[in-house]
Amino acid sequence: MIKRILLYILAGLILYASWLMLLLSLPYTSFKPHVDFLMTKQLVYHLRLWRVSFYTHVFVSILVLLTGLLQFNWYLLKKYPGVHRTSGKIYVLIVLLFSGPSGLIMGFYANGGLPARISFVILATLWMVFTYMGWRYTLQRNWQKHAAMLIRSYALTLSALTLRFYAFLIGTFHIPLHPVNRYILISWLSWTLNLLIAEAIIKWGFEKINRSFPAKSAA
């Protein structure tokens, strides 16, 4: 019961954070170059590839967060496997065709210099690899590895939220860091800690994964 309550709380926090992400994305619908984060990207905004990648990444982020979250609803998996399959296909397609590639391109131009760029490039690459492997294990009907890979993939999806959360904490507690060093730190923490938590969840919850993904289950 406690674990279930904690999962509900976590899902609620993700939904709330996704709503905030949507609100943050709305100003960019003006497609003007001097909006919020874009103020820091004036040196690359003129690059069409970067602009397309940025707007693609921003506008599909909410879909990735929501469809990914649906993958971990055990009730839907057991009672409505069609919803699980459809949302999973949407998640995989968006990550592999839109969010992942656009995030990779943006990573090469990230603020914070080479250390931050390396972080975001690794993040985008692992995100696409885990998502692709999750899909491949589905075709092989290897549900355990499928679930493990999707947990890793969604942990990296949530880096969009944790990055902003860490930035909020550093600002709130007035941690004395140079802006560049702060951004580098956040760029690495945003996904490495998520991945460590994902590995712990996989190890802790593997028995539940076995029960939820029987041999003939649909995923």
C-alpha positions in Angstrom: 0.0 0.0 0.0 2.8 2.4 0.9 4.6 1.7 -2.4 1.4 2.2 -4.3 0.8 5.6 -2.6 4.3 6.6 -3.4 3.9 5.7 -7.0 0.6 7.7 -7.2 2.4 10.7 -5.6 5.3 10.4 -8.1 2.8 10.2 -11.0 1.0 13.2 -9.7 4.2 15.2 -9.5 5.2 14.2 -13.0 1.8 15.3 -14.3 2.0 18.6 -12.5 5.6 19.2 -13.7 4.4 18.3 -17.3 1.7 21.0 -16.9 4.3 23.5 -15.9 6.4 22.4 -18.9 3.4 23.1 -21.2 3.0 26.6 -19.7 6.7 27.3 -20.2 6.4 26.1 -23.9 3.5 28.4 -24.8 5.6 31.6 -25.2 7.6 29.9 -27.9 4.6 29.6 -30.1 5.3 33.2 -31.1 8.4 31.9 -32.9 10.2 35.1 -32.0 14.0 35.0 -31.3 14.0 37.0 -28.0 11.8 34.7 -25.8 13.0 33.4 -22.4 15.7 30.7 -23.0 16.3 31.9 -26.6 17.9 35.1 -25.2 20.9 32.9 -24.4 21.0 31.4 -27.9 21.3 34.5 -30.1 24.6 33.3 -31.5 23.0 30.1 -33.0 19.4 31.1 -33.5 20.1 32.0 -37.1 21.0 28.4 -37.8 17.9 26.8 -39.3 18.8 23.3 -38.2 19.1 24.5 -34.6 15.8 26.4 -34.7 13.9 23.4 -36.2 15.5 21.2 -33.5 14.6 23.6 -30.7 11.0 24.1 -31.6 10.5 20.4 -32.3 12.0 19.4 -29.0 10.0 22.0 -27.1 6.6 21.2 -28.7 6.7 17.4 -28.5 8.1 17.2 -25.0 4.7 17.1 -23.3 3.7 14.1 -25.5 6.8 12.2 -24.6 6.2 12.8 -20.9 2.6 11.7 -21.0 2.8 8.7 -23.3 5.8 7.5 -21.3 4.0 7.8 -18.0 1.2 5.6 -19.4 3.6 2.8 -20.0 3.9 2.3 -16.2 0.2 2.1 -15.5 -0.2 -1.5 -14.5 -4.0 -1.3 -14.6 -3.9 -0.2 -18.3 -1.4 -2.8 -19.1 -3.6 -5.6 -17.7 -7.1 -4.3 -18.5 -6.5 -2.3 -21.7 -3.3 -3.6 -23.4 -4.3 -1.8 -26.6 -3.8 1.5 -24.8 -0.4 0.4 -23.6 0.6 -0.7 -27.1 -0.6 2.5 -28.8 0.9 4.9 -26.2 4.1 2.9 -26.4 4.3 3.1 -30.1 3.7 6.9 -30.0 6.4 7.3 -27.3 9.0 5.3 -29.3 8.3 7.1 -32.5 8.5 10.5 -31.0 11.7 9.8 -29.1 13.5 8.1 -32.1 12.2 10.4 -34.9 11.8 13.8 -33.2 12.8 14.4 -29.5 16.0 12.3 -29.6 17.5 13.6 -32.8 16.5 17.2 -32.0 18.0 16.9 -28.5 21.2 15.5 -30.0 21.5 18.4 -32.4 20.8 20.9 -29.6 23.4 19.2 -27.4 26.2 20.1 -29.8 25.3 23.8 -29.3 24.5 23.6 -25.5 25.4 26.4 -23.2 28.1 25.7 -20.6 30.9 24.9 -23.1 32.3 21.4 -23.9 31.5 19.7 -20.6 27.8 20.5 -20.8 27.8 19.6 -24.5 29.3 16.2 -23.8 26.7 15.6 -21.2 23.7 16.5 -23.4 25.1 14.5 -26.3 25.5 11.4 -24.1 22.0 12.0 -22.7 20.4 12.2 -26.2 22.4 9.2 -27.5 21.5 6.9 -24.5 17.9 8.1 -24.6 17.6 6.9 -28.2 19.5 3.7 -27.6 17.5 2.7 -24.6 14.2 3.5 -26.4 15.3 1.5 -29.5 16.4 -1.5 -27.4 13.1 -1.4 -25.6 11.2 -1.6 -28.9 13.5 -4.4 -30.1 12.9 -6.4 -27.0 9.2 -6.0 -27.6 9.5 -7.6 -31.0 11.5 -10.4 -29.4 8.8 -10.7 -26.7 11.4 -10.4 -24.0 9.2 -8.5 -21.6 11.7 -8.3 -18.8 14.4 -6.5 -20.8 11.7 -4.5 -22.6 10.5 -3.1 -19.3 14.0 -2.5 -18.0 15.0 -0.6 -21.1 11.8 1.5 -21.0 12.4 2.4 -17.4 15.9 3.6 -18.3 14.5 5.5 -21.3 11.8 7.3 -19.3 14.3 8.1 -16.6 16.2 10.1 -19.2 12.9 11.6 -20.5 12.4 13.0 -17.0 15.7 14.8 -17.2 13.8 17.7 -18.8 12.0 18.0 -15.4 14.9 17.3 -13.1 17.2 19.8 -14.8 14.7 22.6 -14.0 14.2 21.2 -10.5 17.9 21.3 -9.7 18.1 24.8 -11.2 15.3 25.8 -8.9 17.0 24.3 -5.9 20.3 26.0 -6.6 18.5 29.4 -7.1 16.3 29.0 -4.0 19.2 28.1 -1.7 21.5 30.6 -3.3 24.3 28.1 -3.8 27.4 30.1 -4.7 28.3 28.8 -8.1 29.5 30.6 -11.2 26.6 30.4 -13.9 28.7 28.3 -16.2 29.8 25.9 -13.5 26.2 25.7 -12.3 24.9 24.9 -15.7 27.6 22.2 -16.2 26.7 20.6 -12.8 23.0 20.7 -13.6 23.5 19.2 -17.1 25.1 16.1 -15.6 23.0 15.8 -12.5 19.8 16.0 -14.5 20.2 12.6 -16.0 22.9 10.7 -14.2 21.0 10.6 -10.9 17.8 9.6 -12.8 19.6 6.7 -14.4 21.0 5.5 -11.0 17.4 5.6 -9.6 16.2 3.7 -12.6 18.7 1.0 -12.0 17.6 0.7 -8.4 14.0 0.5 -9.5 14.8 -2.2 -12.0 16.7 -4.2 -9.4 14.0 -3.6 -6.7 11.0 -4.2 -8.9 12.1 -7.1 -11.1 9.8 -9.6 -9.5 6.9 -7.2 -10.2 8.1 -6.9 -13.8 8.0 -10.7 -14.1 4.4 -10.8 -12.9 3.3 -7.9 -15.1 4.9 -9.2 -18.3 4.0 -12.9 -18.6 5.1 -14.9 -21.7 2.0 -14.0 -23.7 1.4 -10.5 -22.5 0.9 -7.7 -24.9 3.3 -4.7 -24.6 
